[in-house]
C-alpha cells in the first residue's frame, strides 16, 4: 500500500495526516494507492479524475475505480 498524496510506502497501522483539501474531497490523489506510481490527473470545475496506467481510473464523482 502507498500514500496517494505522497507516494510513500505505508503499513497497515499507519495513520498519516491527510491534507485538509483531501479530507474534503477537493484534492485528487497524485499516486496510485496500490502500486505507488504517479497518476495522470485532470481537474475540472466540477470534480477530478486520476488514472493509473496499471489499475485504472478513479474520480471525484463516483470515487471508485473504473
URUR-V610162 format. One record per residue. RES is the residue in one letter. SS is DSSP state (alpha for helix, beta for strand, coil for the rest). NEAR is the number of other ideal C-beta (glycine too) atoms within 12 Angstrom. D_CENTER is the distance of its C-alpha to the mean C-alpha in whole Angstrom. Layout:
RES & SS & NEAR & D_CENTER
RES & SS & NEAR & D_CENTER
This chain:
X & coil & 18 & 12
X & beta & 25 & 10
X & coil & 24 & 8
X & coil & 31 & 4
X & coil & 27 & 6
X & coil & 20 & 9
X & coil & 22 & 9
X & coil & 16 & 12
X & beta & 16 & 14
X & coil & 19 & 14
X & coil & 11 & 17
X & coil & 7 & 17
X & coil & 7 & 19
X & coil & 14 & 16
X & coil & 9 & 16
X & coil & 20 & 14
X & coil & 11 & 14
X & coil & 18 & 11
X & coil & 18 & 12
X & alpha & 11 & 14
X & alpha & 15 & 12
X & alpha & 21 & 9
X & alpha & 12 & 12
X & coil & 11 & 13
X & coil & 19 & 10
X & coil & 17 & 11
X & coil & 20 & 8
X & coil & 30 & 5
X & coil & 37 & 2
X & coil & 27 & 5
X & beta & 27 & 6
X & coil & 29 & 6
X & coil & 27 & 7
X & coil & 22 & 10
X & coil & 18 & 11
X & coil & 23 & 10
X & coil & 20 & 11
X & beta & 20 & 10
X & coil & 31 & 8
X & beta & 20 & 10
X & beta & 24 & 9
X & beta & 17 & 12
X & beta & 17 & 13
X & beta & 12 & 16
X & coil & 8 & 18
X & coil & 11 & 17
X & beta & 19 & 13
X & beta & 27 & 10
X & beta & 25 & 9
X & beta & 32 & 7
X & beta & 23 & 9
X & beta & 27 & 10
X & coil & 14 & 13
X & coil & 15 & 14
X & coil & 22 & 12
X & beta & 20 & 12
X & beta & 25 & 10
X & beta & 30 & 8
X & beta & 24 & 9
X & coil & 25 & 10
X & coil & 15 & 13
X & coil & 14 & 13
X & coil & 18 & 10
X & coil & 13 & 10
X & beta & 19 & 11
X & coil & 14 & 14
